[in-house]
Amino acid sequence: MSQLAILEAFTELQDPRRRAGQPHNLAVCLALFTLAIAAGNKGFLAIGDWIASYRHQLIDLFKPPKNRLPSYSTIRRSLLHYRLRAIFCLFCTFFWHSTPSGDYVGQCLHC
């Protein structure tokens, strides 16, 4: 099976964290954030609760090393390194795709 589309959307981002500070893949952190927000969670504590609630399904989906998912605080710290516009444009890449006829489902106004 090929890589998940949501992970591909975030792979082009450079990880500014130092090597010792990278126990979790940045693309996984951003993918979890995106999915949690799309599921209606507001705030990092709610995101942490959502990750805990769906832990087994998320581990099966993302297959993280050692079967460990990042905490809400790891996800929060990962987001602190980027400007909102850069992350928003990657969200656009994932959520708004063209249809077979060439029409777009949505349009990013920032990219």
BELHU-V79274 format. One record per pair of residues at least 24 apart in sequence whose C-alpha atoms are under 6 Angstrom apart, sorted by the first residue. I is the first residue (numbers start at 1). GAP is how many residues later the second one is. If there is no record, write none. Layout:
I & GAP
I & GAP
This chain:
9 & 85
29 & 46
44 & 28
48 & 24
